[in-house]
Amino acid sequence: MFCKECGKKMPEDSKFCPECGTNNSTKKTVKKETKKVTKELTKEQIIEGDTKVFKIVSYIGILWILGLFCGSKNDSKVRFHVGQGIILTIACVAAGIVAGIINLIIVATCVEASFFGITTGVNTLGKVLLTIVNLAYYGACIFYIVTGIVHAAKDKEEKLPLIGNLAFYK
């Protein structure tokens, strides 16, 4: 008898090959046959996968422009999320301008001292106010971005809180 793995001669009554250790039992082993399962995607499934990407990126900065020009322009769900993304971008830019003006006012009014025309910095109250304004701005923008992405990923057409009704692209 020969080993089925390494081909070396082995004793007839031996279960294992003394050379490589392979089990050479004469009992029949049943091998499970595995079927290759291929999933054929329909055209609708492929398009749905593509449109989901356009829906999600609509909430990231100005990437809504991809859905506007490259995405399925005739898909009402893509158009909805692009519209929400446009209004979100406008709202974040406007809020950034307002936050910047507030920051300038805080810095101008909370300067600690000036020696020979050189300012030494912003006092503690000013620093706290600057932190609050910036956290509110960035927190609100991140909240809206995440909310929009979650709605798009779940394939929901829910408007963004407070600003969603202002969307003009539908």
HUMO-V571101 format. One record per pair of residues at least 4 apart in sequence whose C-alpha atoms are under 6 Angstrom apart, sorted by the first residue. I is the first residue (numbers start at 1). GAP is how many residues later the second one is. Records with the same first field share a line. If there is no record, write none. Layout:
I: GAP / GAP
//
This chain:
1: 8 / 9 / 11
2: 5 / 6 / 7 / 8
3: 4 / 5
15: 8 / 9 / 10
16: 5 / 6 / 7 / 8
17: 4 / 5
44: 4
54: 13
55: 23 / 26 / 97
56: 93 / 96
57: 6
58: 5 / 6 / 24 / 27
59: 26 / 86
64: 18 / 21
66: 4
67: 4
79: 91
80: 90
83: 84 / 86 / 87
84: 83
87: 80
91: 4
92: 4
95: 4
96: 4
106: 4 / 20
110: 12 / 13 / 16
111: 10 / 11
112: 9 / 10 / 11
113: 6 / 7
114: 4 / 5
122: 4
131: 4
135: 4
136: 4
149: 4
151: 5
152: 4
159: 5
160: 4
//
